[in-house]
Amino acid sequence: MISGRTIAKNVSVMMASQLTTWALSFVLAIFLPRYLGADLTGVVAIATSIWLMGQVFISFGMDTHLTKSVARDPTLTVDLMLTSLLIRSLLFVLTSGVVALYSWIMGYDATANWVLVIEGICFLFLAYSGAFSAVLVGLERMEFISIANIASKVILTGGSLLLIMLDAGLYLVISVNIIAAIVLCVILLWAIQRLYPLRLQFRFAGISTMFAQSWVYLISAFAMTVYQQIDKLFIAALVDTRTVGWYSTAMNLFGTMMFLPVVFGTVIFPSMARSYASGDSKLNLIAQRSFDLMFMLSVPVGLGLVVIGQPFVDLLYGPEFYQSGIILMLLGVVLIFTYLNTILGQLLISVDRTGSWNIVMFVAIAVTLPLDLWLVPWTHATYQNGALGGVLGFLITECGMVVTAIFLLPRNTLGWSNVRSTLLTLCAGVLMMATSWWLRTDWMLLSIIVAAITYVGAVLALRIIPRQEMEIIRHGIMSILGRLRRN
């Protein structure tokens, strides 16, 4: 079993990386929509959603399979990775044909089609990098993933901002994504080459085995991606591209807040998978602490977005994106449930209940479709913002998934201590909102400072975090700060 020190090291490495890439993503999320405007932002968002769903089939669930297999037997690294790359290349060709057919059916114009082509090239390299990252996660060498992510994001952000200043136009600006994806691939492949020298020898006999062992994760990934992306396509079909631009702008800001559960889930997943496979009794303790931590992190971030969402969007984007502020405020509530679903989903996969989680995801999709068909037109007619319907549907399904996931966990995985921590954390969050709400419009920065002080003070006063875990958190923060200073 991985030691607590190794977990802490991996968390600090990934956190340092994610803090850096988060800052860069946030900068790009500010300037790109302002440059493109709501309509073109919507076009890019639609193309990205289409390819995100296409990438599910290109990856075919192999990322999770690679991570688990490499974590259990690192000697299989090269054979598994090369087989996966071959499959991804073949599936990309098939997926490209499906995307072209969809574009023809929907009657997309020349601009949308060129954006689809550029995004498609980018997603090919992202599919390759997904295999490389999955291998490195299985090997628990997150430092290489951190380096690659930072380098890629620096190129993406810096190149995009430069082209925006030069007024280079839509196509050149989004083409920087391709360069960034290539850099990501090269660095990750170099890292794997250092650990396990590559040999260009494909095991064609392993292709059928890879398909057989990965398809269950394909179902999970497909369900998750469709669930996350279908709203944009519904809004585009039922309302217009501008509304998709409002929605995607808010969602991009929302997405930058997701680095915390992604980092923690990525680092802790190999440990949970091994603990379950070996029958280790520490699995419940890992699950309980992970749940408490995710909820404790989600409340200030989510409720903080409720408080400052509208003035924040007004400051960044101006009146053209006013409707994005309302969307972001509502997404703040969604974020709390999304944080929990991220860690609960990882936990269910690690205890081999992927099939049950897949069913939950498909039920969520089945519920999302009629909700969007009803809520998007209704909110468009009532509030002149059909994107609110997509967010409301998102909120309903996320809440239902949290409740269902908890019931699907093995018996006694979570306990009454988690109930206590949840209730006390909610009290701290409500107090935070009460003290900061009145300052949000004219004194937004002061509102954020007051909210942070109030929440931390309430958490300490209510003794939500045990003393032992406070020491772990303090050590983790000092490690992150130390790495940031060295970088």
C-alpha positions in Angstrom: 0.0 0.0 0.0 1.2 3.5 -0.8 2.5 5.3 2.3 0.9 8.4 3.7 4.0 10.4 2.9 3.9 9.4 -0.7 0.2 10.4 -0.9 1.1 13.8 0.7 3.9 14.2 -1.8 1.7 13.4 -4.8 -1.0 15.7 -3.5 1.4 18.6 -3.1 3.0 18.0 -6.5 -0.4 17.9 -8.2 -1.7 20.9 -6.2 1.3 23.0 -7.1 0.7 22.1 -10.8 -3.0 22.7 -10.7 -2.7 26.0 -8.9 -0.4 27.1 -11.8 -2.5 25.8 -14.6 -5.7 27.1 -12.8 -4.3 30.6 -12.8 -3.3 30.3 -16.5 -6.7 28.8 -17.4 -8.4 31.6 -15.5 -6.5 34.3 -17.4 -7.5 32.7 -20.7 -11.1 32.3 -19.6 -11.2 36.1 -19.0 -9.7 37.3 -22.3 -10.9 34.7 -24.9 -14.7 35.3 -24.5 -14.1 39.1 -24.5 -12.2 38.8 -27.8 -14.6 36.4 -29.5 -17.9 37.7 -28.3 -20.9 35.6 -27.2 -21.7 34.2 -30.6 -18.3 32.9 -31.6 -17.7 31.7 -28.0 -20.8 29.6 -28.5 -19.5 28.2 -31.8 -16.2 27.1 -30.1 -18.1 25.7 -27.2 -20.4 23.6 -29.4 -17.4 22.2 -31.4 -15.6 21.4 -28.2 -18.6 19.6 -26.8 -18.9 17.5 -29.9 -15.3 16.4 -29.8 -15.4 15.8 -26.1 -18.1 13.2 -26.7 -16.1 11.9 -29.7 -13.0 11.5 -27.6 -14.9 9.1 -25.3 -15.0 6.6 -28.2 -11.4 7.4 -29.2 -10.2 6.6 -25.7 -12.7 3.7 -25.3 -12.4 3.7 -21.5 -8.8 2.7 -21.8 -7.4 5.4 -19.4 -8.9 3.9 -16.3 -8.0 0.4 -17.4 -4.4 1.6 -18.0 -4.1 3.2 -14.6 -5.4 0.2 -12.8 -3.4 -2.3 -14.8 -0.1 -0.4 -14.6 -0.6 0.2 -10.8 -1.0 -3.5 -10.3 1.8 -4.7 -12.6 4.2 -2.0 -13.9 6.0 -4.5 -16.1 3.0 -4.3 -18.6 3.5 -0.6 -19.1 4.9 -0.5 -22.6 2.8 -3.2 -24.1 -0.4 -1.8 -22.7 0.4 1.8 -23.8 1.4 1.0 -27.3 -1.7 -1.2 -27.8 -3.8 1.6 -26.5 -2.2 4.2 -28.9 -2.9 2.0 -31.9 -6.5 1.6 -31.0 -6.9 5.3 -30.4 -5.5 6.1 -33.9 -8.0 3.8 -35.6 -11.0 5.0 -33.6 -10.1 8.6 -34.3 -10.6 8.0 -38.0 -14.0 6.4 -37.4 -15.0 9.2 -35.0 -14.0 11.9 -37.5 -16.5 10.4 -40.0 -19.3 10.5 -37.4 -18.5 14.1 -36.5 -18.6 15.1 -40.2 -22.0 13.4 -40.6 -23.4 15.2 -37.6 -22.2 18.5 -38.9 -23.9 17.9 -42.2 -27.2 16.9 -40.5 -27.2 20.0 -38.3 -26.4 22.2 -41.3 -23.3 23.9 -39.7 -21.8 26.8 -41.7 -18.2 27.1 -42.9 -17.0 28.8 -39.7 -18.4 26.0 -37.5 -16.9 23.3 -39.8 -13.4 24.9 -39.7 -13.6 25.1 -35.9 -14.6 21.4 -35.8 -11.5 20.5 -37.9 -9.1 22.5 -35.7 -10.6 21.1 -32.6 -10.5 17.5 -34.0 -6.7 17.7 -34.6 -6.2 19.0 -31.1 -8.3 16.2 -29.6 -6.3 13.5 -31.4 -3.2 14.6 -29.5 -5.2 14.9 -26.3 -6.3 11.3 -26.8 -2.7 10.3 -27.0 -1.8 12.3 -23.9 -4.6 10.7 -22.0 -2.9 7.3 -22.5 0.4 8.7 -21.3 -1.1 10.4 -18.3 -3.0 7.3 -17.3 0.3 5.3 -17.4 2.1 7.9 -15.2 -0.8 8.0 -12.7 -0.6 4.2 -12.4 3.1 4.5 -11.8 2.4 7.3 -9.3 4.8 9.7 -11.1 2.6 12.7 -10.9 5.5 15.1 -11.1 5.9 14.5 -14.8 2.2 15.1 -15.4 2.5 18.4 -13.5 5.5 19.5 -15.6 3.7 18.6 -18.9 0.5 20.3 -17.8 2.3 23.5 -16.8 4.3 23.7 -20.1 1.3 23.0 -22.2 -0.9 25.6 -20.4 1.9 28.2 -20.6 2.1 27.8 -24.3 -1.7 27.8 -24.7 -2.3 30.9 -22.6 0.7 32.8 -23.8 0.2 32.0 -27.5 -3.6 32.7 -27.3 -3.1 36.1 -25.6 -0.4 37.1 -28.1 -2.6 36.3 -31.0 -5.5 38.1 -29.4 -3.4 41.2 -29.0 -2.4 40.9 -32.7 -6.1 40.5 -33.6 -5.2 37.3 -35.5 -8.7 36.0 -35.8 -10.7 33.0 -34.6 -8.9 30.2 -36.5 -5.4 31.2 -35.5 -6.3 31.8 -31.9 -7.9 28.4 -31.4 -5.1 26.7 -33.4 -2.8 27.3 -30.4 -4.7 24.4 -28.8 -3.0 22.0 -31.3 0.5 23.2 -30.4 -0.2 23.0 -26.7 -1.6 19.4 -27.1 1.5 18.3 -29.0 3.9 19.8 -26.3 1.8 17.9 -23.7 2.2 14.6 -25.6 6.0 15.0 -26.1 6.8 15.7 -22.5 4.7 12.9 -21.2 6.1 10.4 -23.7 9.6 11.6 -22.8 8.9 10.9 -19.1 7.6 7.4 -19.8 10.7 6.7 -22.0 12.9 7.5 -19.0 11.1 5.0 -16.8 10.4 2.3 -19.3 12.4 2.5 -22.6 9.9 2.1 -25.5 10.1 -0.4 -28.3 8.0 -0.1 -31.4 6.5 -3.5 -31.2 2.7 -3.7 -31.2 0.9 -6.7 -29.8 -2.0 -7.0 -32.2 -3.3 -10.0 -30.2 -3.7 -7.7 -27.2 -6.2 -5.4 -29.0 -9.2 -7.7 -28.4 -8.1 -8.0 -24.7 -7.8 -4.3 -24.4 -11.3 -3.8 -25.8 -12.8 -6.5 -23.6 -11.3 -5.1 -20.4 -12.0 -1.4 -21.2 -15.5 -1.3 -22.5 -17.0 -1.1 -19.0 -15.1 2.1 -18.5 -16.2 3.3 -21.9 -19.7 3.2 -20.7 -18.9 5.2 -17.6 -16.9 7.8 -19.6 -19.6 8.0 -22.2 -22.3 8.5 -19.7 -20.3 11.2 -17.8 -19.3 13.1 -20.9 -22.7 13.1 -22.5 -24.2 14.1 -19.2 -21.7 17.1 -18.9 -21.9 18.2 -22.6 -25.5 17.6 -23.7 -26.8 20.8 -22.3 -24.8 22.9 -24.7 -26.1 21.0 -27.7 -29.7 21.2 -26.4 -29.4 25.0 -25.8 -27.9 25.4 -29.3 -30.8 23.5 -30.9 -33.6 25.0 -28.8 -32.4 28.6 -28.4 -29.3 30.0 -30.2 -25.6 30.2 -30.3 -25.4 33.4 -28.2 -27.0 31.6 -25.3 -24.5 28.8 -25.6 -21.8 31.5 -25.3 -23.3 32.8 -22.1 -23.6 29.2 -20.7 -20.1 28.1 -21.8 -18.5 31.2 -20.4 -20.0 30.6 -17.0 -19.2 26.9 -17.3 -15.5 27.7 -18.1 -15.2 29.7 -14.9 -17.0 26.8 -13.1 -14.5 24.4 -14.6 -11.5 26.3 -13.3 -12.9 25.6 -9.8 -12.8 21.8 -10.3 -9.1 21.4 -10.0 -9.3 20.5 -6.2 -11.4 17.3 -6.5 -9.7 16.3 -9.7 -6.2 16.5 -8.1 -7.3 14.7 -5.0 -9.2 12.0 -6.8 -6.4 11.4 -9.2 -3.8 11.0 -6.4 -6.0 8.9 -4.1 -7.5 6.6 -6.7 -4.5 4.1 -7.0 -4.4 3.8 -3.2 -8.2 3.1 -2.9 -8.0 0.5 -5.7 -5.1 -1.3 -4.1 -6.7 -1.1 -0.6 -9.9 -2.7 -1.9 -8.1 -5.4 -3.9 -6.0 -6.4 -0.9 -8.9 -6.2 1.6 -7.2 -3.4 3.6 -9.4 -2.1 6.4 -8.1 1.5 5.9 -10.3 1.9 2.8 -13.2 3.2 4.9 -11.0 5.7 6.7 -9.7 7.0 3.4 -13.2 7.3 2.1 -14.5 9.1 5.1 -11.7 11.6 5.2 -11.9 12.2 1.5 -15.7 12.9 1.7 -15.3 15.3 4.6 -12.4 17.1 2.8 -14.3 17.5 -0.5 -17.4 18.9 1.2 -15.3 21.2 3.3 -13.6 22.6 0.2 -16.8 22.7 -1.9 -18.9 24.8 0.5 -16.7 28.0 0.5 -16.1 27.8 -3.3 -19.7 27.0 -4.2 -21.4 29.4 -1.9 -18.7 32.0 -2.7 -19.7 31.8 -6.3 -23.3 32.4 -5.2 -22.2 35.6 -3.4 -19.9 37.2 -6.0 -21.0 35.5 -9.3 -22.9 38.4 -10.8 -20.5 41.3 -9.9 -17.6 39.0 -10.9 -18.9 38.4 -14.4 -19.9 42.0 -14.8 -16.3 43.0 -14.0 -14.7 40.5 -16.3 -16.9 40.6 -19.4 -19.2 43.6 -19.3 -22.9 43.9 -20.3 -22.7 41.4 -23.3 -22.3 38.6 -20.8 -24.6 39.8 -18.0 -26.7 36.6 -18.2 -23.6 34.5 -17.5 -23.5 36.0 -14.0 -26.8 34.5 -13.1 -25.8 31.2 -14.5 -22.5 31.3 -12.5 -24.4 32.0 -9.2 -26.6 28.9 -9.8 -23.6 26.8 -10.7 -22.1 27.6 -7.3 -24.8 25.4 -5.7 -24.2 22.8 -8.4 -20.4 22.8 -7.6 -21.0 21.5 -4.1 -22.6 18.3 -5.4 -20.1 18.0 -8.3 -17.2 18.0 -5.8 -18.8 15.1 -3.9 -19.7 13.2 -7.1 -16.1 13.4 -8.3 -14.7 11.6 -5.2 -17.7 9.3 -4.8 -17.4 8.2 -8.4 -13.7 7.4 -8.0 -14.5 5.5 -4.8 -17.2 3.4 -6.5 -14.8 2.5 -9.4 -12.0 1.6 -7.0 -14.3 -0.9 -5.2 -15.3 -2.5 -8.5 -18.8 -1.0 -8.6 -18.3 0.7 -11.9 -21.4 -1.1 -13.4 -23.6 0.4 -10.7 -22.2 3.9 -11.2 -22.7 3.5 -15.0 -26.4 2.8 -14.4 -26.6 5.9 -12.2 -25.0 8.0 -15.0 -27.3 6.6 -17.7 -30.3 7.3 -15.4 -29.0 10.9 -15.0 -28.8 11.3 -18.8 -32.3 9.9 -19.2 -33.5 12.4 -16.6 -31.5 15.3 -18.1 -33.0 15.0 -21.6 -36.7 15.6 -20.6 -35.6 18.2 -18.0 -33.7 20.2 -20.7 -36.5 19.8 -23.2 -38.8 21.4 -20.6 -36.6 23.8 -18.6 -34.5 25.3 -21.5 -37.6 26.7 -23.4 -39.3 27.6 -20.2 -36.4 29.7 -18.8 -35.9 31.2 -22.3 -39.5 32.4 -22.4 -39.7 33.4 -18.8 -36.2 34.9 -18.1 -34.8 35.4 -21.6 -32.0 33.0 -20.7 -32.5 29.4 -21.8 -29.2 28.4 -20.3 -30.7 28.6 -16.8 -32.8 25.6 -17.7 -29.6 23.6 -18.4 -28.2 24.6 -15.0 -31.4 23.7 -13.2 -31.4 20.3 -14.8 -27.8 19.9 -13.9 -28.5 20.8 -10.2 -31.4 18.3 -10.0 -29.4 15.4 -11.4 -26.2 16.2 -9.4 -28.1 16.1 -6.2 -29.8 12.8 -7.1 -26.4 11.3 -8.0 -24.8 12.2 -4.7 -27.6 10.5 -2.7 -27.6 7.4 -4.9 -23.8 7.1 -4.8 -23.8 7.1 -1.0 -26.3 4.2 -1.0 -24.2 2.3 -3.5 -21.0 2.4 -1.4 -20.1 -0.7 0.6 -21.7 -0.9 4.0 -20.2 1.3 6.7 -18.0 3.1 4.1 -19.3 6.5 5.5 -20.4 7.0 9.0 -22.2 9.3 11.4 -19.0 11.3 11.7 -19.5 12.4 8.1 -23.1 13.5 8.9 -21.7 15.7 11.8 -19.0 17.2 9.6 -21.5 17.9 6.8 -24.0 19.7 9.1 -21.3 21.8 10.8 -19.7 22.7 7.5 -23.0 23.9 6.2 -23.4 26.1 9.2 -20.0 27.6 8.5 -20.9 28.2 4.9 -24.2 29.9 5.7 -22.4 32.2 8.2 -19.9 33.0 5.5 -22.6 34.1 3.1 -24.3 36.2 5.8 -21.2 38.2 6.6 -20.1 38.7 3.0 -23.3 39.2 0.9 -23.8 42.9 1.6 -20.3 43.8 0.4 -20.4 41.9 -2.9 -21.4 44.7 -5.3 -19.4 47.7 -4.3 -16.6 46.0 -2.3 -16.1 42.6 -3.9 -12.5 42.1 -2.8 -13.4 42.9 0.7 -16.4 40.6 0.5 -14.0 37.7 -0.5 -11.7 38.5 2.4 -14.5 38.7 4.9 -15.9 35.4 3.6 -12.6 33.6 3.9 -11.9 34.8 7.4 -15.4 34.0 8.5 -15.4 30.5 7.1 -12.0 29.5 8.4 -12.9 30.9 11.8 -16.1 29.0 11.9 -14.4 25.8 10.9 -11.9 26.2 13.6 -14.4 27.3 16.2 -16.7 24.3 15.5 -13.8 21.9 15.5 -14.8 20.3 12.2 -11.3 19.1 11.4 -9.7 16.7 14.0 -6.3 17.9 15.3 -4.4 15.1 13.6 -5.8 16.0 10.2 -5.1 19.7 10.9 -1.4 18.8 11.1 -1.6 16.9 7.8 -3.2 19.9 6.1 -0.6 22.3 7.5 2.2 20.0 6.3 0.5 19.8 2.8 0.2 23.6 2.6 3.8 24.1 3.5 4.9 21.6 0.9 2.9 23.3 -1.8 4.2 26.7 -0.9 7.7 25.3 -0.8 7.4 23.9 -4.3 5.8 27.1 -5.6 8.8 29.1 -4.3 11.3 26.7 -5.9 9.4 26.9 -9.2 
